[in-house]
Amino acid sequence: GIPLSNLREKNSPIKSGGYSSGALTYLKVVQSISDTVKSGGKSRRAANLTSFKVNHPDILDYIECKEHNNLSAINISVLVPDWFMECVEQKQFDTIVDLISPNGNKKVGELTVGKIWNAIVEHAHKTGDPGLLFYDESNRKNAFPSKGEILSTNPCLPSWALVLTHNGYRFFKDLDKSIIINNTRHKCSNLIKTSDSEIVYEVI
């Protein structure tokens, strides 16, 4: 996963002169690298996941970016805290979201929860992105908080990953590869195995 929230917003002044091109330009860099690596090796599809805090000044451009750009190697996700989702659940759509610039950690604008949520829903329907990453819940279950907060994640699961289901924990490879839409189960027929990777251990 690639967290982009610490990159300053578009047109933010740079101390040495000029203005920032914005965090979203890095998405094109990631896409270009992914295309280069793919063409240089096996024909597997590259898979990256980027994340963006819901209060970043460029949040609307980020939500809409896959509608206007070729970002086929990138999944995008919005990092949302508990309070934002509570506003959505309670239909408090007029609640103000202060947009905070990473450049000086200062407020540079504001949007409503409803404006952001409607954009998320609209573009998720159009393009399949963005997804949601639940910041507070992820960090409540952070197994290594001393290593830092969780701001993004790997979009892939190995076959040996344990997934919690209504029948308890099961290996990912043993799951029924289907989805339920309107109480009807649909079999997924286009699952792609991207690679066989060695397990990497961190020695501490």
Solvent accessible surface area in square Angstrom, and as a share of the most:
residue,aa,sasa,rsa
1,G,55,0.53
2,I,57,0.29
3,P,66,0.41
4,L,8,0.04
5,S,13,0.08
6,N,121,0.62
7,L,59,0.30
8,R,80,0.29
9,E,18,0.08
10,K,101,0.43
11,N,101,0.52
12,S,4,0.03
13,P,82,0.52
14,I,66,0.34
15,K,208,0.88
16,S,110,0.71
17,G,48,0.46
18,G,47,0.45
19,Y,154,0.59
20,S,14,0.09
21,S,75,0.49
22,G,5,0.05
23,A,0,0.00
24,L,36,0.18
25,T,51,0.30
26,Y,105,0.40
27,L,3,0.01
28,K,121,0.51
29,V,78,0.45
30,V,23,0.13
31,Q,12,0.05
32,S,64,0.41
33,I,102,0.52
34,S,8,0.05
35,D,53,0.28
36,T,89,0.52
37,V,103,0.59
38,K,75,0.32
39,S,96,0.62
40,G,71,0.68
41,G,55,0.53
42,K,170,0.72
43,S,111,0.72
44,R,94,0.34
45,R,117,0.43
46,A,23,0.17
47,A,28,0.21
48,N,32,0.16
49,L,16,0.08
50,T,0,0.00
51,S,1,0.01
52,F,0,0.00
53,K,70,0.30
54,V,4,0.02
55,N,45,0.23
56,H,4,0.02
57,P,28,0.17
58,D,13,0.07
59,I,0,0.00
60,L,39,0.19
61,D,56,0.29
62,Y,0,0.00
63,I,1,0.01
64,E,56,0.25
65,C,7,0.04
66,K,41,0.17
67,E,71,0.32
68,H,133,0.59
69,N,56,0.29
70,N,111,0.57
71,L,6,0.03
72,S,70,0.45
73,A,6,0.05
74,I,2,0.01
75,N,53,0.27
76,I,1,0.00
77,S,7,0.05
78,V,0,0.00
79,L,9,0.04
80,V,0,0.00
81,P,25,0.16
82,D,46,0.24
83,W,107,0.38
84,F,0,0.00
85,M,33,0.15
86,E,87,0.39
87,C,12,0.07
88,V,18,0.10
89,E,133,0.60
90,Q,111,0.49
91,K,152,0.64
92,Q,86,0.38
93,F,77,0.32
94,D,126,0.65
95,T,47,0.27
96,I,82,0.42
97,V,1,0.00
98,D,63,0.32
99,L,14,0.07
100,I,50,0.25
101,S,1,0.01
102,P,47,0.30
103,N,39,0.20
104,G,61,0.59
105,N,122,0.63
106,K,115,0.49
107,K,106,0.45
108,V,74,0.43
109,G,25,0.24
110,E,89,0.40
111,L,37,0.19
112,T,43,0.25
113,V,0,0.00
114,G,8,0.07
115,K,111,0.47
116,I,0,0.00
117,W,50,0.17
118,N,99,0.51
119,A,11,0.09
120,I,6,0.03
121,V,77,0.44
122,E,83,0.37
123,H,11,0.05
124,A,36,0.28
125,H,162,0.73
126,K,112,0.47
127,T,52,0.30
128,G,60,0.57
129,D,12,0.06
130,P,6,0.04
131,G,31,0.30
132,L,50,0.25
133,L,31,0.15
134,F,94,0.39
135,Y,58,0.22
136,D,39,0.20
137,E,63,0.28
138,S,37,0.24
139,N,37,0.19
140,R,149,0.55
141,K,153,0.65
142,N,23,0.12
143,A,80,0.62
144,F,125,0.52
145,P,94,0.59
146,S,108,0.70
147,K,129,0.55
148,G,37,0.35
149,E,91,0.41
150,I,62,0.31
151,L,33,0.16
152,S,19,0.12
153,T,59,0.34
154,N,102,0.52
155,P,52,0.32
156,C,54,0.33
157,L,96,0.48
158,P,52,0.33
159,S,59,0.38
160,W,135,0.47
161,A,13,0.10
162,L,109,0.54
163,V,41,0.23
164,L,119,0.59
165,T,34,0.20
166,H,173,0.77
167,N,105,0.54
168,G,30,0.29
169,Y,146,0.55
170,R,83,0.30
171,F,90,0.37
172,F,64,0.27
173,K,122,0.52
174,D,69,0.36
175,L,36,0.18
176,D,71,0.37
177,K,53,0.22
178,S,22,0.14
179,I,90,0.46
180,I,105,0.53
181,I,90,0.45
182,N,138,0.71
183,N,153,0.79
184,T,73,0.42
185,R,142,0.52
186,H,80,0.36
187,K,148,0.63
188,C,38,0.23
189,S,112,0.72
190,N,122,0.63
191,L,107,0.53
192,I,129,0.65
193,K,154,0.65
194,T,41,0.24
195,S,54,0.35
196,D,123,0.63
197,S,95,0.61
198,E,160,0.72
199,I,91,0.46
200,V,135,0.77
201,Y,172,0.66
202,E,133,0.59
203,V,142,0.82
204,I,156,0.79
